[in-house]
Each structure stands twice: as structure tokens, then as C-alpha cells.
Amino acid sequence: MRTVTTFNSGWIFHPAFSSDLIASLGTGAPVRLPHNAVDLELNYFDENSFQKAFAYQKVLAWDSAFQGKEVVLVFDGAMADSVVWINGKEAGSHRDGYTPFVIRLNDYLEPGDNLITVKVDGTENPEIPPFGGQIDYLTYAGIYRDVWLKVTDPVSIGQVKVETGNEMSDAKAVSVACQFNNPCGHPVVGTLLVELCSTDGLVLNQKQIDVSAESAQIKLENLAGLDLWQLDAPRLYRLKLTLMTAHGRDELAIRFGFRTASFTVEGFFLNGKKLKIRGLNRHQSFPYVGYAMGRRAQEKDAEILKNTLKCNLVRTSHYPQSSYFLDKCDELGLLVFEEIPGWQHIGGDVWKQESISNVRRMIERDWNHPSIILWGVRINESPDSHDFYAETNRVARELDSTRQTAGVRCHENSEFLEDVFTMNDFNHSASPEFLSGREPAVLRDQHTVTGNALALPYMVTEFNGHMFPTKRTDPEVRQSEHVTRYLEVLDKAYSDAKISGSIGWCMADYNTHRDFGAGDRICHHGVLDIFREPKFAAYVYASQCEPSEDVVLKPVTFWARGEKDRCEALPMIVLTNCDYVEFQFGDFPSKRIEPDRVTYPHLPHPPVIVDSRFVDMAELGAWGMRWQDGRITGFVDGKAVSEIHFSGNAIATSLQLQSDDVELYAGEKDSTRFIVRALDQLGNVLPVFDDVLTIKVDGPARLLGPDAIAFKAGIGGFWIETTGEKGELVVTVSTRRLGQQRLSLRAK
């Protein structure tokens, strides 16, 4: 029977690689994986600090369980150029920072202790995608994903590809293609049992065949009573494979789902029903530790996209992302557009061959995820390159005939080799109409973009972002404009039935090179800040869900006279999915205001615009007059379902400390996020509160980042991670003005 155990503890990290480390254990710092070779400041850091080679070492003691078995290490991800030695002998290498690699140990293990040395070179090597040009994100060096020790019989189950058929009928089918691992070339004679199971293990169907080759295929047919994988009910199933040979018994379980997905000239269809895609792009980086966040943080990002932002798709810009993130997308019902590593630049022949291999590695790793509906086989925003992209498409189609291909570009009249024409459309603030002061074209005309008189399957894959970067600390007027731009693009995408959907740039702010962003090494392009705290624009997305799912009522205001130009308080945008709202200022009678379906006729839920059409400006008084309380109430089906109160005399009153989780795992490098908010007497965030927040962690966990930070727009964020021991841990935050708050958690 196979065993797969985590291999994350007991590593020694060396901040510089030396050839002396290949065959001898050096003196370094003990670390657990995932690990970032260089932790960075939040901003204004040296992004070249990890542009060099580092080393990791670990001693593996010989175990009698290894005798007669296949023993391998599986690295889920290491950035970016890795070489592995066992007892001084090179055992393998990998030149891609985003996909797994396997190191076979059999030929190198000896009785007693065995030294494993891993060189990880974070240099932007021009022969390895995405490097060679400039990229607008950071590629943090280190073994930043999990490592596993896998022990199997000499003949075992290898790659498994699951394809479904007849999905829309009650006679569904599953085709299973199974490769066997057999590095020593043993005769493969035995049986393969495939069991279709529910996720709780109930066997629903099964089939057994004799095997006598290095691979096998099985098809299960006429499968009745099975459910589709859908966004609101993402039903998953398991295939349990059992291989029996003279060399032993091996088992492996694969999770999958039944669904159809198709981009057409009429839009996108999921399980035969038309769906307008409303998504965001995501980078996998986090403050201070870069890529080195484990399972919980990866899963939390998927939950934020699905449950907080109410997106139905995420694009993994611009590389394959954590399997934990993709697994969670499967579980939540969040569609995924996954693409190969790269940004604008195409390298030489060696670089291209590595990129073609990236297509293969990405698809073979992820082809069983029902959430993935599209393979990105073109370097983001790169120029045309016929032979190169003809080959990436050929490889993708050969490996997986069930999904379409796409290639994200930003220029018009690009050669169309893929199945779906995907375009980064930043026309909103760069069109000639805008620059000349006339009304801008929010999105380009599809036929102008494609250069094709005929309609093509078409999707907008980026918009907004760098065209209008916005911080949570920006003035209300800029944040209102940020909101308006998202509203306008989404409305335009909804208006055109032939646009499959739109994917905004981007989910959250992210660290970057000095050549991009705000000069502080942060691209402030997200609808969330870098700590995943929503900006006002986040509620543009959230408000498009149905109120039966979640009532959204978010006024885009700091509620302060003088925040807007000319010290005016209106207009005010209210992002909501309510039928209408009532607005009340002071003691004046409340005013009923309907959503603005004239300006945004195509959105599922247009915003409410509070302006002089509904509110007498004289009621709000002039500059110098007493500013009063406000109230906004949302109504659904004639009933008040949500209410927000604002104080005309906001006073710093209390601290709010929240964590995403209350229980963490001590046995793995687990982490959770904390958000601290400075609140007024009505529980609203104080948008310009700028005190210093001090953080203390007691117990078996450590703080990621500094222990003193400044509030930004009344909010501070941080993560903690477990250190390996079990027990209670206490997080205490305090400020000079608002005292302290404390939360207790447990590492178990």
C-alpha cells in the first residue's frame, strides 16, 4: 500500500547556496515548509534580494519500509530553478516555479542517514518563463509549497485522467485513462478495479479489468441518478482505483464532477444554460511571505471570491496556482480560467520549449478539476508568434479535448489560433473620445478587436486595474470613480449577448517590482487591498448576487461634509441588490429612491444614486452648518431588510478584532488572517483614523510581519502562523486611543 506523508518539517535553510552543501550538512536556520527565502517589507523593499540561489537541506533516515519499494519526493512548487542532490549525487532538476516535480530516491538512498540538498535559484533566468522581460509581479524564491514523501510498490498507479460523457442525460459515462508507474520495467500483470463513489465513500458503480501493459483504460456507462456539478450545487464524485499485481496492492482516489462548459459566438454556456461570466483575476501572493502561504490561506481566497465578492469565475493570472486553491474552487462552485506562466515577453527557443512544457505540466496536473473550464495557452499580452502558439494549442488539444483554449492579448487584429478570443480591454480611460473630453467607449467593439467580420467566442479578461489604481486610503471622490468604472464595464458586458463575460483586474492589491505600481512596490489595482479587506468597488461585485443569497447595502461614502469637491455631500452611490432604498438626513422626511436602471439598464442590480433628483440640496445645509446623522434602509418585497446609520459627529470609540478562524493545525504550517477596525459609536469604520496598532502573539504561533503597524483608512491587517506545538494562543492588539482587544485561538 502506498503512503504519502508531509515532508515539510526539519529542513535547514541557507541564505546562500554553496557547492560545499551538496555533500555535507551545513549550519543554517531550521525552517518548515512552505518557506519564503526572503521575507519582504510591505512596501519600499529591495525586490532584487531574492534574485540569487538559496539552499535547503534535510536528513532522511533509512527506513525498513523503503526496502523493495519506490521512494520519491514530490515538490508541489519551488521558485524557480531547482536542483536536488541526494548524498552528493544529482537526482533531478526542475525549471518551472509553478508546477510539481518528482525526485526518485531509490538509486541514491543508503542505510543510515541520507542528506537531501535542494538548490533553489530565484534569479530571473531569461531561459525560464516568465522571465526575460519585465513582469509586473514578484516571483518569490523558495520552496513555497508542500513537499511529500511517497512510498509505493514497484508498480503503482501514476497519472489518471478522468473524462465524463453524456453529462446532460441520466445515462452518464466516465472514461478513465490510467498510466502505471514502473521505473524498473517489471512485468505488469494484474487487475485494475475502478469504483465510482460519492464523496462520503458510498460505492455507486464499479468495474474491474485485467491489465497487462503500462497503461489501461476503463469506461463506466449508463450511470443513472448522478447530479451535475453546478455553481450553486457543485456535486463532486470520487473514483477509487485499486491496482493488484504480483508486486502489491496500490490505491488512489481522484475527485471529479459532471458538467459541460462551452464558449460560443452567443456567449458562455454551463450545463447547457447561458451564464454571464463575472470574475476577477488573482495573484497568489501575500504580504511579507510572498507565495509561501499554505492550504488555509489559499482556500480562503477562493471563499472570498465566491462568497464575499460573489464572482462566478477566477482567472489564475498569470500562472498555475495552488492545488488547494483549485480544490476549493471545485468545492465552492467557482469557475477557473487557468493559464501558463508569462507576461508580455516571449523568449528564445529554449524559453519557448519550456513554455510548451508548461502547457503539458499544467494540464496534466489539473485536468480532473471540474472548476477549470478554459486553458490559457498564450503568454499574457504577448505579440503574435504563429509557430509557438500553434504548438501550445496543439499540445493542449491533444492532452484534453474536453476544454477549449484561449490566449489573452491586449492588441487588436491578433492572429486567432485558440478556441476563445480573450482580450484585455483597457479602453475605458484611454480611448480618443475620453482624451478629447467626449464620452468614452467603455469597451471596444468586438469586430474591431478581432479584425473579423464574423462573431467569435469572446471574453474580456482584464479591465480597469492600472488604468485607475485606487487605494482604500484615497479620497471618497476617487473611490466613487473607481466604483463607477466597474459599474460601467460590467453593465456594458451584460448588454452584449455575444460577450461571454468580463474579468476585472484584479481581486487584491499585490507586491511588484519598482517599475510598476505606486513606487512603493505595491500595485493598488485590486477591489480588495493587499490584506483582502474590501474597497468600495468590491461591493460592485457583491451587489450583483440575489438578495435571497445575501443582502448587500453599501453606501460609497465616508459620511463627512467636505470630503467631496466644493464640500458637497452628493451625489452618493449606494451599491445594493435591494428593490429600493429609503434615505434620511437628520430629521427630514425619508426619500424613497429606486436603482438607477437608466444609467445601468443591463446590470442584474443597478446601484442607487442619491442626488438632487431625490434630495433637496438645501436639506443638507451649507459649509459651516451642523452636519447631521444619516440613515439608509434597503427594502426587498416591500420589507426593510438592511439598515445603515451614520453619525454626523463620529467619535473614535472602539476596536474590533476579527480572525478568519479560531482553530489552527499544529501539525502543519497553518495560518489565519486578522483584521482590526477602528469604529465610531455606531459601529462604522473611521475612514481616516491613523493611529499605530501594536500586535502581540502568545502561545504556539508567530506573527507574520512587524509587531507595530499603522492603521490605513481605519483598518489594519496581519496573519499569524503556527509553530508546530499544540495549545492555546492569544492575540492582543492595542492602540494609544482605543485601548486593546484580545482573541483566543487554539492550535490542535
N, C-alpha and C positions, 0 to 999 in steps of 0.2 A: 504494500500500500504506500502511496506517496505521502510525504509530509512536506508541508510548506510552512516555514516559521519565519518570523520577522528577524532581520539581521541588522537592526538599527542601533543597538547599544554596543558599548565597548570599543568604539573607534577612537583613534588618536589622530588629531588634526595638526598638520604642519602648515604654517602660513607661507611657506615657500617650498617648492619641490627641489630635491637634490638627488642625484643618481645614487648617492650613498644609501638612500632609503629603500632602494629596490630590493636589497637582500638583507637589510638589517633594520631592526626596530629602533626608531629614533625617539627622542624626547619631545613630546608635544602636549597639546591640550586634549583632555578627554572630552568627547562630544557624542551626542546622539543624533541620529538622522530622523527627519530631514535636516540638512545643515546648509547655512549660507556662509560661504568662505569669508566674506567681508560684510558685516552689518554696517549699514549706512545711516547717516543722519536723515531726518525727514526732508531736509532741503539744504541747498548750498553745500554739497559734498563733492568729493573728487570721484567722479564716475569712472575714472581710469584705475581706481585702486584694486579692482579685481581683474584687470587685464594682464594676467600672468598665470603661471602654473602653481597649483597647490597640491598637497598630498594628504591622503587618508590611509591609515594603517589599522589592521585588526588581526589578532591572532585567533585562528580557528583550530581548536584541539581535535585531533583524530578521534573519531567515534566508531565503535564496532558496527554501528548501524550503517556506516558507509560501505562496508565490505560487500562487494558484488553488486553495488548499486550505481546509478547515475547521480552524481552530485554536482549541482550547478548553483551559481549565484545569479539572481535576476535583479538588475538595476532598473527601477522604473523611470529614472531620469537623472542625468548628471550633465551639467553645463560646463564646457560644451564639447571639448575634445578629450576623450578619456582613454587611458591605457591601464591595464590591470596585470600585475605580476603576482605569481604565487611562488613563494620560496625562491625568489630571484629570477624566475623564468616568466617571460611574457606569455600570458594566457589568452589575451584578446584585447580588442580596442573598439571604440565606437566614436563616430564623428558627428553625432546629432544630439543636440541638447534636449530634445523634446520627446523622444520615443525610447522604449525599453531596449535593453540588450542583455544577452545571456553569456555568462562565462562558465565554461565547463571545467571542473576542477580535477576530474579523475586522473589525468596524466601528471598531475603536479603534487597531489597530496602525499604526505609521508606520515609514518607513525610518529606520534608526539605532536608538538605544536607546529602549525603551518602559518607562515606570515603572508598576509594579503596586503599588497600595496597598490593604491589607486592614485594615479596622476590625473588631475582634472585641470585642464588648461582653459582659463576664461578669456584668453586673448581673442579678439575679433579676427579670426583667421579668414583671409579672403577666399580660401578654398572651401569654406563651410557655410552653407546658408544658415542664418540670414545675412552673413557678414559680407564685407567687400565694399559697400557703400555706406550711407548713413541710415540708421534706423531710429525711429522716434521713441523707442522704448529701451529698457535696460535688460540685459541678459546676465543675470546674477550667477557668478561662478559657484560651484559646489555640488555635492551630492544632495540635491534638494528634494528628491522624492525617496520613497522607501526602497530598501534592499531586502531581498528574500533569499533564504537558503532552501532550495528544493531538492529533495531526495526521492528518487523513483526507482522502479525496477528497470533493468537494462532495456526493455521495450515498454514504452508508455505512450499515453495519448499526448499528441502535440497540438498543432493548430486545429481548431474546429470552426467551421463556417456553417452558420445556420441561415437558410433562406426559406421564406414562407411562400405559400401559393394558395390560390382560391380564397383569399382573405375575406372577401365580402360574402362568401357563401357559408352554409352550415356544413360544408364538407371540406374543411380547410386541409392544407397539406404543409408538411415540413420536410425540407431536404437538408440532410446533414452530410457535409464533406469533412472527413477526419484524416489528418496526417498523423503518422506514428513516429515518435522519436526512437531512433535505433542507430545511434552513432557507431556501434561496433559491428553492425551488419549481421546481427543474428537472424536466423530464420524466423519469420513472423507467421506463426500458425496458431489459430485460436478462434475465439468468438468475441463479437462486439455486441453488447446489449445497449439499446437506446431506450430510455424511459422518458416520456413526456409527463411532467409533474406540475402541479400547482406550486406556488411559492412556499406553501407550508408543507410540501413533501408528498402530497397525495398523488399516486400514480394514476394518470388518466389514459395512457396508451403506451404500448411498448412494442419493440421489435428486436429480434436478435438475428445476426447473420454470422456466417463463418468468414474469417479473414485469413488471407494468405499472401498479402502484399504490404507495401509500405504505406498504403492508404486504403480507405474504404468509404463507400457512400451508402446511405440508408435514406429511404423516403417513407414517411408516415402519411397515410392518406385517409380521406373520409373521416376527418376529425370533427365530430359534432359537439355542440354545446360549449364552444370556446368563445371568449369575448375578444373584441378588438382592443388594441392599445389606442386610447384616445386622450385628448388633452385634459378632459375633466374626469376621466376614469382610465388611467394608464395601466391596464391589466398586463401583468408580466407572467411568464411561464418559465419553467426550468427544464432543460434537457440534461438528464443524468446519463453519462456514458460510462460503461463498465467494460474494460478490456481484460480478457482472460487468455493468457498464453502460458507456455511452459516456463516462462521467466517470472510469472507472478500475476497479480491482480492490480489493476490501476483504475481509479475512478476520477471523473472530472464532471463538474456541473457548469452549464452555460445558461445564462439568462437571456431571454429574448421576448419579443412581442409580435402580434399580428397587426399589421397596418399597411395601408398603401399611401404613397405620397407622390404627387406629380405636379410639376410646374408646366403650365401650358400657356398658350397665347391668350387664354381667357382668365388667367390667374392661377393661384395655387389651390390644389385640392388634397385634402387629407381624408382618407377613407371615403372618397367619392363626394365629399361635401366641400364646397368652396370656403376657404378661410383666408382672411386678410392678415398677412403677417405683420406683427407689431413687435419689433425686437430692439435689442441693444447689443453692441459689441462689448467684449470683455477681455481685459488683460488679467493674467493670473498672479499679478504681483501684489505685495502688501508692504506697508511701511516698515522700515528698519531691517526686515529679514528677507526682503525680495521675494523670491519664489519659494522659500523654504517654509511653507505652511502646510500642515498635514491635513488629514481627512476632514476634520470637523470644519475648518475654515473654508475648504473647497466646497463642501456641501452647503455651507451657509450662504455662499454667493449664489448658488443655484436657487436656494429658497428665497433669497431677496429678489432675484429676477422674477420668479414665478409668483410668489405670494405677496410681496411688498410692491413691486413695480408692475405686476400683472402683465408681464410680457408673455408672448407665446413662442418666442424664438430667441436664441442667443447665437451670435457668431463668435467662434473661438479665434479672435484676431490676435496675432497673426501666426498661429502655430497650434499643433495638437496640445490639448491641455490635460489636466489630471484625470485619470480614470475615475477617481472619487467624484469629481465634478460631473462627469458624463453619467456615471451610475445614478447620481441623484437626479439628473435631468430625466433619465428613464423612469425613475420612481415618481417624479412630480408631474410628468406630462409637459415637459418643456422641450420644444424642438431645438435642434442644433444644426448649424452650418459650420462644418469643421474644415480647416484649410492647412496647407503646408507652410513651413516657416519661410518668412521673407517679407521684405518691404522695399518696393520700388526697384531694387537693384537685381540684375542678372549677371552672374559671374561667368568665368570661363568654362571650358569643357569639363574639368574635374568638378567644379561647382555644380554644373548642370546635372552631371551624373549622380551627385549626392542628392540633389533635389528630386530627381526622378526616383531615387531610392526612398526618399522621404514619403513620396506618394504611396509606395508599396508598404512601408512600415506603418504609416498612419492607418491605411485601410485594413491591413491585416490585424492590427491591434484592435480596431474599433468597429469592425463590420457587423457585430452582433448587437449593437446598440439600436433599439427601435427609435430613440430620440433623434438620431442622426438622419437627416433627410437629404443632405447635399454635400458632395465632396468639393472642396476648393483646391483646384489643381493648377492654379496660376499664382505667381508671386504678386502679392497685393500691389496695385498701382504701377506695375511694371510695363515697359513697352512691349509691343508685339514681338514674338520670336517664333516663327512658324514651326520649324523642326522641333524645337524644345517643347512647345505646348501641344503639338500633335502627339508627341511621345507621352507626356504626362496624362493626356486624355486617354490614349490607347491603353496605358497601364491600368488606369482607374477602371475603365470599362471591362478590361479583361479580368480584373480581380473581382469586380462587383457590378453585375449587370442590373441590379435592382435599384440602384440610386443614380440620379443624374449628376453631372459635373457642372461646375461653374468656375468662372475666373474673374476676379474683381479687378476692374480697371477704373481709371479716372479720366481717360481721354476719349473723345468721340471717334467714330468710324474705325474702331478697333476690330481686327480680324476675329471672327466668331468661330471658334473651334469647339466650344463646350455645348452643353445642352441648355443652359440658362445664361442669359446675358445679365451680368450683375455689375452695377455701376455705382461708384462713389460720387454722389451728386451734391457738390457744394455750391450750387448755383445761387443759393438764396441770397447771399450778400456780395456776390461777385459779378452779377450779370451787368451788361451795359445799361439796362434800364435802371438798375439800382444806382450805379455810379453816376448816372446823369440826373438822378433825382426823381426818375419816374418809378412807377410801381414795379417791383421786381417780379420776375418769373420765379416762382418758388421751386419748381423742379423743371428740368429740361424736358423737352418733347422727346418721347422715346425714339421716334424715327430719326430725329436729328442726331441723337446719341449713337444709335446703331448704324446709321447710314443705310438702312434697309427700309424699303417702302412697305414691306410686309411686317406684320407684328411678330415679335419673338417672345418666348418666355422671358420675363423681365422682372428684375427686382432691384430696388435701391438699397445699397449695402452700407453706405455711410452718408450722414448729413450733419450739419451744424458743427459740433466739435471745435476744431481750430479756427473756424470762421467767426466764432463768438464765444471764446473761452470765458467762463464765469465762475467766480468763487462764491462760497457761502458768505464771505465777508464783504462782497460787493454791495454797492448801494441798491436800494429797492428798485430803482428805475431800471438798472441794468438787468437785474434778475427778472423783472417783468418782461423785458425784451427777450431774454433767454427763453422764458416760458412761451412767449408769442411765436417765436421762431419754431419751436417744436410743434405747437398747435397748428401752424400754417402748413408745415411739411406733412404732418400726419393727415390733416384734412385733405391735402392735395392727393396723397397716396390713396386715401379712401375714395376719392372722387373718380379715379380711373380704374375701371374694372380690369384693365389689362396689366396693371402693375400688381405683381403678386404681394407686395408689401414693402415696408421700409424698416431699416435697421439703423438706429441712431448711433452717432459717435459721441459718447460711449457710456457704459454703465457707471464707472467710477474714475475719479482722477488717478493718475499713476505717475511714478517717478520716471525721469527721462534724462537724456543727455543735455549738456549745456546749450546745445544748438536749437533746442525746442522748448516749448512751454513758456513759463513766465520768468525764465532766468534763474529761478530758484530750484531747478531740476524737477519741477512738477508740471505736467500737462493738466491744466484745470479744465478738462474737456467733458467731465462726467456730469450725469444728472445726480450722482452721489459724490460726496467728497472722498478723499483717499481712505477715510475710516468707515466708508459705506453709510455715512449719515446723509439723508436726502437734502438736496437743494429743492427750491420750489419746483423746478422743472420735472423732478421725479414724479410729481403728482399729476403732470400731464398724462403720463402713462397709467398711473394707478387709477385715475378717474375714468378710464375707458372700460373698466370692468362693470358688470351689472351690480346694482345696489343689493340684489339678493345675495351676492357673493361677499361684498364688503362696501359699506357706505363710505364715500370719500367726500370730505368737505374741507378744502384748504384755501383760505384767502391768501393771495400773494401780497402780503403787506407786513410791515413792521409796526403798524398802527402808531404812527407818530407824525404830527404835523411838522412839515419842513423836510421830510425825507425825500419827497419828490421835488422836481424843479418848481420854482415860483411858490414853494411852500404849500402846494396843493395836496389834497389827500386822495383825489380821484383823477383818473379812473382807477378802479381796483378790479383785478381779475380774481374770480373765485373758481377754483378748479373743483369740479364736483360731478357726481353722477346722479344727483338728486333731480327730481322733476322741476323744482324751482326752489328759490331761497327767499327768505324774508330778511331785510337789512334794517337795522335800527341804530340810530345815532343818538345818544343821550336820551332825553325824554320825548323826542319827536316820534310821531307815529311810525311804525314799521312799514316798509315798502316791499311789495312782492315783485320779484324780478325773475324773469324766465331766462333759460340758457340762450346764448346768442347763436341761434340757428341761421341767422342771415349771414354772418361773417364766416361761420364754420358749419356749413349745411351738411357735411358728409361725415363728421365725427360721430361715433356712437353716442358720445356725451359731450356736447359743446360746453365751454365754460360760461359762467355768468359774468357779465361785465357790469359793474356798478359805476355809473357815470351820471352826467347831468340829465340824461333822458329820464332817469328814475328818481334822482335825489336832487332837491333844490340846493345848489351850492351854498346858498345863504345859510342853510341849516348848519353847515359845518363851521361857520364863522370865519373870521379873517385871522391873519397872522397876529399874534398877541392876545387873542381871545382864548378863553379856557377850552382846552381840548377835553372831550368827554368820552365816556365809555361807549363801546360798540358791541353789537350782538348780531351774529349771522346764524340763521336757522335753516336747515335743509329739510325739505319735505319730499316724501315718496308716497304716492297714492293718497295724498291729502293728509298724511300724518307726519308730524315732526319726528325725524329720525336722528338728527345730529344738531348740536348747537355749540357755537364757539363764542366766548366772551373775551372782550379786550378791555383793558383798563386804560382810561385816559391819564392815569397817574401811576405808571408802572413803577414798582419798587422791587429791588433785589431782595428776595425773600427766602429762597431755599435752594438746596442742591438736590438733584435727582440722580441716583446712581443705578444703572441697569446693566445686567450682564445677559449675554445670549443663552448661557447655560448655568446650571447650579451643580452639575456633576461632571467631572472630567475623568479620563482614564489615566491611571498612573503608569500602566504598563507600556504605553506608547507616548510619543512626544505630542501631547494633546494641547490644544489652545482654545481660548474663548475670548470674545471681544467685550469690552466695557465701554459704555457711553455715559458721560457725565453732562448734565444740563443745568445751567443756572436759570431759575424760574422766578417769575413775578408772583404776586399774590393770587393771581387767577390760574396759575399753572402754565403760563405761556413762557416760551424761551425768551430770554432777554437778548435781542439780536446784536447788541454792541457791547455786551459785558466782556471785559478783557482782563480779569484777574488771573493770578497764577494758581495753577492746580498742582498740588503735591500728591504723590501716589506712594502707598506703602503696601507691600505684599508680605504676609506672614504665613508660613507653612510651606508645603512641598510644591512650590511654584515660583517662577521668576517673571519679572516684568520685562516685556519687550520694549526697548526704547528707554528714554530718560525718565527719572522719577519726579521731574518738575516740568510741566508744560503750560503753555498759555491757552486760555480759552480762545476759540475762534468762533465769532458770531454766537457767543454764549454756550458753546459746546466743546467738549474735549473727548478724545477717544484714545484707546490703547488696547493692547492684547496682553494676556499672560499665558504662560505655558507650563505644563507640569515638568517636574524634575526627576520623576521616577519612583518617588516614595508615595505611599498612601497616607491619607489623613485629612484633617480639616485645614482649610486655608482661608485666610481673611484678607480682604482687600479694603483698604481705608483710603479715602480721598478727602482732602481738606483745602479750604481757601481762607484767606485772611478775612473776608467779609461774611462768608456764608457758613463758616464752621466746617463740620466734617460729616461724612456719611460712610457707612460700613456695610459690606456684604460678606456673608459666609458661603463658601462652596466646599465641595468635598472631592478629593482625588481618590478614586476607588480602584 
